[in-house]
Amino acid sequence: MTVRIAMWSGPRNLSTAMMRSFGSRADTFVSDEPFYGAYLKQTRDPQPMADEVIESMDTDWASVARTMTGPAPGSPEIWYQKHMAHHMVGPIAHDDLPGLRHAFLIRDPDRVVASYSAKRVKIRPEHLGSDKQVDFFEREADRLGRAPPVVDSADILRDPAAMLERLCAALDIPWDPAMLSWAPGPRRTDGIWGSHWYDAVNRSSGFGPPDEKAISLSSDEQAVADAVRPYYEALAAHRLRP
């Protein structure tokens, strides 16, 4: 039986590198933000390539949920699903994905905003999905009777092998060193939006150095980061450590 993993992230959180990492496993199939089209169709959020994304995807919330919980493509041992928490504005939430093992990927809000704002004209707190992550985390913790796995992108970059091994243990899947590297370039499993967003990861062949360089935010950008910091800190209190 296929193990399905739902990794709930926000944008610019190392999420695509994590998808590359899991996709490097011979036993794993990956899905890239399957609810993105439904989110764009419902919200009409003016994101880059919005019309192309909507045209390229299933935009029916319930249909996408059925796909994510239905037969796994190619019957892999693991199905890694990269989900953006802020996309979940429709009638479907994490509860509607039964049988999945849910995990949460976080990153310091100042660094998220600095990275995201470089790709967009305007950013709002709801674009980061931090409140949704906390909501889903709390509901999953109640269901499990314990905290589901949380990983911080900074910890992964500081020690990828130790953190990924720890994450695999928390998800009850075997650790595979193949997760530490991948071939550069796009993948057929990438969303069509990869041509806009994935330039850095497409040049990469593994996890980069820790993101410790100084950053500077405008007052508006800092306000966004400050607004979501309490959510980040709530999840960071539960993060896995090597």
Helices and strands as residue ranges (DSSP letters): E 3-9, H 15-23, E 28-32, H 36-43, H 50-56, H 61-69, E 78-84, G 85-87, G 94-96, E 100-106, H 109-117, G 125-128, H 130-144, E 150-152, H 153-158, H 160-171, G 177-180, H 194-197, H 199-203, H 219-236
